[in-house]
Amino acid sequence: MQIVTEPKTLQQTCLRWRADGLRIALVPTMGYYHAGHESLMRAAREAGDKVVVSLFVNPAQFGPAEDLASYPRDLERDAATAKEAGADILFVPRPDDMYPEAFGTWVDVPDLSSHLCGQSRPGHFRGVATVVAKLFMLAQPACAFFGMKDWQQLAVLRRMAADLNIPCELVACPIVREADGLAMSSRNIYLSVEERAQAPHLYKGLQAGRELVLRGETNAEAVARAIRDYWRAHLPLGVEDYLSIVDPATLQPLTHIGLKALAACAVRLGKARLIDNIFLAEGARPAADPL
Ligand code: AMP
């Protein structure tokens, strides 16, 4: 595995690979790898002739009061993980090379970016869409792999790829969880022992909502109330940022739960802001392409 820092070097290599008819699979990440990242890398390894993993803590997607400076980093360990998972290139650009002084072009998908996480993280998805568009131009991927944990990100990027005619297939990968149900996240290290003990109840609350739907409840408000009741009882340290029951494709809030409904949430737990989601209706989640 080669570690590449220069955007131009990555682009030249990938253009050459593509001209040779090779299928490039891209996995964009911010590093500090866990099994969720590894699952994306392994899926990319299966799908591509060449695998490019990018590791870039993208300043453009962090708000001024967010954790850009303290975001966990461990390049040495990450490089070993990416190599082990089959990456051909680990792309680790410098922020100044991705955003030189004269940088002035942004990719924005306002309709899908404004609600859910966009409410408390204005500008976040503009930063994500812009950096992923740049990575697509640099790595020339035939396919790119993203986790369903960041469901809104996936929806935004799919819209972007469709709107801009980007010839890359976006592949959604299932959420990888700890044994107790907590969705893996690089930010889980921010949790204190007490917070970590409560954290699995985030997902357990979502599961309680899903069980209600499977027993016949179709009223979104009632399901949201049940999830909040569960959290109030089991996750007292958590402060809800949002809980929304939405159409998984449009992210529009639902009042009635039919075949396609997603409960998505963000909850602050100490220094960590945890996000998670669950499909509420049985059979609503085709494995490969949920949208
Ligand atoms: P990050 O490094 O947190 O920006 O995440 C990079 C990619 O890994 C994104 O596509 C995430 O959705 C995905 N990802 C993060 N956590 C998980 C998880 N627990 N399971 C599956 N994918 C994940």
Boltz pocket constraint, residues with backbone or C-beta under 6 A from the ligand:
constraints:
  - pocket:
      binder: B
      contacts: [[A, 28], [A, 29], [A, 30], [A, 31], [A, 35], [A, 36], [A, 37], [A, 39], [A, 40], [A, 145], [A, 146], [A, 147], [A, 148], [A, 149], [A, 150], [A, 173], [A, 174], [A, 175], [A, 176], [A, 177], [A, 183], [A, 184], [A, 185], [A, 186]]
      max_distance: 6.0
